[in-house]
Amino acid sequence: MPNYRTDVLYYAELANELIEKYESLRRDQIKLDDVSRLAWRLPPGMPAWARPFRTTVPYDAIKAGVRVLSALSEQVTIDPYAFEENALGDLTAAKKKANYWETALKWQMDKAAQRRDILRQDVTRSALMYDEVVGQIVHLPTQIKTIQKLGGNPNRQKAALRYGDYAVLIRNPQSVYTRWSDYMLEAVLYVTVRTPQQIMDFWNNPELGRLIEDEEASKKYILFDYVDYSRRVVFCYPGEYVSKIIPGSIYKQGIGDAERELPAEVIELLNEEWKLDFLPWASVVGGTALFSRPEEARFPLLYGLVKSDSWNNTNIIGSLVLSEAIAEAARPDVARMGVMPDAVTAEYGEVGGTWDVPAGHEVKDMAQRGLDPALREAYDRQVGDMSRTTIPQVLVTAEMGPEEPFAGFNLRLQQAMASLLPYKILADRWFEEAYRLMLYWAKESGKPIEAPGGERIEPTDIDKDRIYLSVSLQEDVPIDKQQRMATAIQASRELKIPTRDILEMLGETDPDRKIKEWMQEQLTMSYLGGVVQQIQTDASGALQQAAVQMAQQIVQQAMQQGGQQGGPQAPMMQPGGGGGEGPTPFGPPGIEGIEGGSVNPAEGGAPPAGFAPGATREFQTGQTRTGEQVLA
């Protein structure tokens, strides 16, 4: 049953219960942080000459997973069949509205990501490191109204509107305490440490303001922000780290003679009824629901390394191997033997050097020792086990094996991606929740969600019970884009899938607009092609006419010269370029049906003789141009 109590101390007790419930999980998460940040020290009992060695396998695994899952933007899909237009029989209008919604939502998320360009990386990092993703979806227009109601100054929030109406704040799961039921997320407690002035700037609380003015405020306060479906309560309590609240306890303020003891009291900042039918938090948890204890229900990527202590063991073995190699690096290579070993000297002034060995003395090479094979083998096995526990090496390096076929490399990549599938699904679910909350806020506030180009989501069109939205992260692997493109082309050709669906497969949020742009481009190219063809036709006609005129002039000159010399007159040339009754002297015979640019070498075509060898001059005369006999 929802709790409608308004006493702030009651919610302080709820906070204590959640902090105690999550205490074991928080210890495990601190270990995960240390492993991912390579924070490791030599344990007690190691030799004094030992040097710390830290394998980077955990760091490489997290880094590779973040790169693969967050390098490309997520794909948002809204089912148009859920819109009223489709129920009325206008599927085209429903698809158009779905495209507008997808574009507007994606644009708002992109603007929110520009506030700090790590939004998508933090989502996947949280999924990989904690098997949990938690974030606040802040609707700035609503936030501005709340601050004004409390008497605060909303200038910072107004300036933040330049990056869109929403602020998407990814929180570290270690600072968020959630309560789940069999139905859904029931309550969220966010805990963070702030200075009193930071709290005062936002909440404008008179009680805290008086403590600051009288210099009685603690240096640091723990800020508690609790919300469930009945109430939202925000309060702060003196402290520098998250712990249980004990009202009335004593904390020390000041240094030296100015030190004094002050009672620690809970300061109420906000306590009001929560009137919305949704919580402003997007929270998803992976793992399993078979266990009730939080530390047993989550399985992050590095879970095996922490629980098996393999990372610690690997670092110890690696430290011993490295330290042994360093300690013995300056070991002597030779032994000088004899009555007076100091009489044996060496000169290294030239390549190879020389030994000056008196009679009765000897220089003997010492046996070289390699690294301890047992330690080396143990280290290699530990590193191999860690790689299998976290992420395949092919996703870390993206390198093909020696002489590895492309199909084999592709198969290895696809199999490696399966290891990240649970965390990809978790990140997909979080983005779905985030986009839904954007729609919920737009519905409650009455302010549409807008994007450039006129796309907008009207609050009156939003039905909270009929939002069919899905989000999918696009993996960034070397051949993934090429494979998606090939799959889309094959699906379009073999399955006759509409072009709109093909573009959505490729991640396009507004395929109808792309289709229109393609149609406009085709019309433009067709028009330009017609203009080019007309220019070519006009130029070809002019050249042909000039050639005919030149041929006529040559014939006329020949006739005039023949008349003057009294010889026979040359036959008149016809306008088509052919002469009288027969072929042009010394010209190749015509080849019927073989014409055009495809048989014109000057236009990039093949020679006509290749299509009809029997019609060539050589074949008809039986001789080459130099008089040699042509073999039949």
Secondary structure, DSSP 4 states (H G I P E B T S, - for coil): -------HHHHHHHHHHHHHHTHHHHHHHHHHHHHHTT---PPTT--TT-------HHHHHHHHHHHHHHSS--EEEE-GGGSHHHHTT-HHHHHHHHHHHHHHHHHHHHHHHTTSTTHHHHHHHHHHHHSEEEEEEEEHHHHHHHHHHTT---HHHHHHGGG-SEEEEEE-GGGEEEEE-SSSEEEEEEEEEE-HHHHHHHH--HHHHHHHHTT-S-S-EEEEEEEESSEEEEEEEE-SS-----TT-EEEESSGGG-EEEE---EEEEEEE--SSS-SEEEEE-S-SS--SGGGS---TTHHHHHHTHHHHHHHHHHHHHHHHHHTTT--SEEEESS-GGG-EEE-SSTT-EEE--TT-EEEEPPP----HHHHHHHHHHHHHHHHHS--HHHHH--PPTT--HHHHHHHHHHHHGGGHHHHHHHHHHHHHHHHHHHHHHHHH-PPEE-TTS-EE-GGG--GGG--EEEEPPP--TTHHHHHHHHHHHHHHHS---HHHHHHHTT-S-HHHHHHHHHHHHHHHHHHHHHHHHHHHHHHHHHHHHHHHHHHHHHHHHHHHHHHHT-PPPPPBPTTS-BTTBPPTTPPPP-TT--SGGG-GGGT---GGGT-GGGSHHHHHSB-TTSPBPP-
